[in-house]
Amino acid sequence: MSSIRVTVWGENVHEQKSAVVRGLYPQGMHQSIADALNAAGGIAATTATLDQPDHGLPPGRLQETDVLIWWGHAAHGEVSDAVVDRVCDAVWSGMGAIFLHSAHFSKPFKRLMGTPCNLTWREAGERERLWLTSRNHPIAAGLPDHFELENEEMYGEPFGIPEPLETVFISWFQGGEVFRSGVTYKRGAGNVFYFRPGHETYPTYHDGNVQRVIANAVRWAHNPAARLADPNRAPNVPVETALEPIEQRGETLHAKGEAGFR
């Protein structure tokens, strides 16, 4: 069985500007995530960053990606709309996607959700306790009923997302807030997972439980079926090709053979 091909996308902005972040992740958060995935077995992870041509996602790269992982925070607005279109088309076609931490405000996630994706937040290094809400879910495999991160940024409800397909984790923070911190969606033919932890000034991606969640999520999000050739295709079905015999009745807006409005 071939390995699941993962592309870990990261802004790689904080790592360049902050000595704290660089000290925690000398090769970048994206590389730390990829290294953990490559050690998990059955996964082949590579990286892409904002500063590369086409943000590291040129035409064809996503065709060779089974699951895309996206971490963003400081530079959401710098992401090209052409790349956003490319990512969303790939998800609708069947590519899996995992959005981490502040990627809730990324252009691709907001496009896929169709909602503001807003929340409350506090950067105080407080304890986060993540509770499983679906013990038998594949993303929760091998995890305890709860685990803790000693230092994290708080995200709190209300979280402006659509009702999830499933909620796998909820978080409690020292200050009292709670948050739906692990949620799944189906978008077109693609599986989507949002996972909250991962503030850049804390060693979250070195935590074994967090690494396990991300590896489990990769395996869950992977769709081995062939990609849809064009997820945006909306073909006309002529009268003469209807499954049951019918006759044209009334006037039509479109001439025969016209593609119609999109």
C-alpha positions in Angstrom: 0.0 0.0 0.0 1.4 3.4 -1.0 2.0 6.2 1.5 -0.5 9.0 1.9 0.9 12.0 0.2 0.7 15.1 2.5 1.6 18.7 1.8 2.1 20.8 5.0 1.5 24.4 4.1 2.8 27.1 6.5 3.1 30.9 6.3 6.7 30.7 7.6 6.3 34.4 8.7 6.5 34.2 12.5 9.6 31.9 12.3 11.4 34.6 10.4 10.4 37.5 12.6 10.2 36.1 16.2 13.2 34.6 18.0 10.8 32.8 20.4 9.1 31.0 17.5 12.4 30.3 15.8 13.7 28.8 19.0 10.8 26.4 19.3 10.7 25.6 15.6 14.2 26.2 14.0 13.1 24.7 10.7 9.6 26.2 10.9 6.3 24.8 12.3 5.5 23.3 8.9 8.7 21.2 9.0 8.1 20.1 12.6 4.6 18.9 11.6 6.0 17.2 8.5 8.7 15.5 10.4 6.2 14.1 12.9 4.0 12.8 10.1 6.9 11.1 8.3 7.7 9.3 11.6 4.1 8.1 12.0 4.3 5.5 9.3 2.4 5.2 6.0 2.6 9.0 5.4 5.0 10.9 3.1 4.9 14.6 4.0 6.5 17.5 2.3 6.2 21.3 2.9 5.2 24.4 1.1 5.4 28.0 2.3 3.9 31.4 1.5 7.1 33.0 0.2 7.6 30.4 -2.6 6.3 30.9 -6.1 2.6 30.2 -6.2 2.9 29.8 -2.4 4.5 26.4 -3.0 1.2 25.2 -4.6 1.7 25.6 -8.4 -0.7 23.9 -10.8 -0.2 20.1 -10.4 1.1 20.1 -6.9 -2.3 19.5 -5.4 -3.0 16.7 -7.9 -0.1 15.0 -6.2 -1.4 15.8 -2.7 -3.8 13.4 -0.9 -4.2 15.6 2.1 -3.3 19.3 2.5 -2.5 20.7 6.0 -2.8 24.5 6.3 -1.3 26.7 9.1 -1.8 30.5 8.8 -2.1 33.5 11.0 -0.3 36.8 10.2 -0.6 36.8 6.4 -4.1 35.5 5.4 -4.6 38.5 3.1 -1.3 37.8 1.3 -2.6 34.5 -0.1 -3.3 34.7 -3.8 -7.0 34.2 -4.7 -5.8 32.0 -7.6 -4.2 29.7 -5.1 -7.4 29.7 -2.9 -9.4 28.7 -6.0 -6.9 25.9 -6.6 -7.2 24.6 -3.1 -11.0 24.7 -2.9 -11.3 23.0 -6.3 -8.9 20.3 -5.1 -11.0 19.8 -1.9 -14.3 19.7 -3.9 -12.6 17.1 -6.2 -11.7 14.8 -3.3 -8.5 16.1 -1.7 -8.5 16.0 2.1 -7.8 19.2 4.0 -6.8 19.9 7.7 -6.8 23.4 9.0 -4.8 24.2 12.1 -5.2 26.9 14.8 -5.5 30.4 13.2 -6.2 28.9 9.8 -9.9 29.3 10.9 -9.5 32.8 9.4 -7.6 31.6 6.3 -9.1 32.3 2.9 -9.5 28.6 1.9 -11.3 27.7 5.2 -13.6 30.6 5.1 -14.5 29.9 1.5 -15.2 26.2 2.3 -17.3 27.1 5.4 -19.2 30.0 3.8 -19.3 31.7 7.3 -17.3 34.4 9.2 -15.5 31.7 11.3 -15.0 34.3 14.0 -14.4 33.6 17.7 -13.1 35.1 21.0 -9.5 34.8 22.0 -6.9 35.5 24.7 -3.1 35.0 24.6 -2.2 34.2 28.2 -0.4 30.9 28.0 -3.2 29.2 30.0 -3.8 25.5 30.3 -6.0 23.9 27.7 -7.8 20.6 28.4 -9.1 18.8 25.3 -11.9 16.3 25.8 -12.9 13.6 23.4 -16.6 13.8 22.5 -16.5 10.9 20.1 -14.4 8.1 21.6 -14.6 5.7 18.6 -13.9 8.3 15.9 -10.8 7.4 13.8 -9.2 10.8 14.6 -9.4 9.9 18.3 -7.7 6.5 17.9 -5.1 5.8 20.6 -6.0 8.9 22.6 -7.1 9.2 26.3 -10.5 10.6 27.1 -8.8 14.0 27.7 -5.3 15.5 27.5 -3.8 18.8 28.5 -1.5 21.4 27.0 0.1 23.5 29.7 0.4 26.6 27.6 -1.9 27.7 24.8 -3.8 30.6 23.4 -7.5 30.6 24.3 -10.1 30.4 21.6 -13.7 30.7 22.9 -17.3 30.3 21.7 -19.3 31.4 19.9 -17.4 30.0 17.0 -18.9 31.2 13.7 -18.8 28.0 11.7 -21.5 25.9 10.2 -22.8 23.0 12.3 -20.1 20.4 12.0 -20.6 16.9 10.6 -19.0 15.6 13.8 -17.4 17.2 16.8 -14.4 15.1 17.9 -12.9 17.4 20.6 -14.0 20.3 22.8 -11.6 22.4 24.8 -11.8 23.9 28.3 -9.4 26.8 29.2 -8.1 27.9 32.6 -10.0 31.2 32.2 -13.3 29.3 31.9 -14.1 29.3 28.2 -14.9 26.3 26.1 -14.5 25.7 22.4 -15.3 23.2 19.7 -11.6 22.4 19.0 -11.9 19.4 16.6 -14.6 19.4 14.0 -15.2 17.6 10.7 -16.9 18.5 7.5 -17.6 17.1 4.0 -17.1 19.6 1.2 -17.9 18.2 -2.2 -15.9 15.0 -2.4 -13.3 16.2 0.2 -13.0 15.5 3.9 -12.2 18.6 6.0 -11.0 18.7 9.7 -10.3 21.8 11.8 -8.0 21.3 14.8 -7.6 24.3 17.2 -4.3 23.9 19.2 -1.1 25.3 17.7 -0.2 28.8 18.8 3.2 29.7 17.5 4.9 30.8 20.8 4.2 27.4 22.5 5.7 24.0 21.8 2.3 22.5 20.8 3.5 20.6 17.7 6.1 18.8 19.8 3.3 17.3 21.9 2.8 13.6 21.3 -1.0 13.7 21.6 -1.2 16.6 19.1 1.0 14.8 16.7 -1.2 11.7 17.0 -4.3 13.7 16.3 -2.8 15.2 13.2 -1.6 11.8 11.9 -5.0 10.2 12.6 -6.7 13.1 10.9 -4.5 12.6 7.8 -5.6 9.0 7.6 -9.2 9.9 8.1 -9.2 12.8 5.5 -7.5 10.7 2.8 -9.9 9.7 0.1 -8.4 6.9 -2.1 -11.1 7.3 -4.8 -10.2 9.0 -8.1 -10.6 12.8 -8.0 -13.5 14.4 -9.8 -12.3 15.8 -13.0 -14.2 19.1 -12.7 -16.1 19.8 -9.5 -17.6 23.0 -10.9 -19.1 21.3 -14.0 -22.8 21.9 -14.4 -23.8 20.2 -17.6 -27.2 20.5 -19.4 -29.1 17.3 -19.9 -31.0 17.7 -23.3 -34.6 16.5 -23.7 -33.6 13.8 -26.1 -31.1 12.2 -23.6 -33.6 12.1 -20.6 -33.9 8.7 -19.0 -37.6 8.6 -19.6 -39.3 9.9 -22.8 -40.4 13.6 -22.5 -41.3 16.4 -24.9 -40.2 20.0 -24.8 -43.1 22.2 -23.4 -43.1 26.0 -23.3 -40.4 28.4 -24.3 -36.7 28.2 -23.4 -34.2 30.8 -22.4 -31.2 29.0 -24.0 -30.6 28.0 -27.6 -29.8 24.4 -28.1 -26.2 23.7 -27.2 -25.7 26.8 -25.1 -23.8 26.2 -21.8 -26.1 28.3 -19.7 -25.3 30.9 -17.0 -22.9 30.2 -14.2 
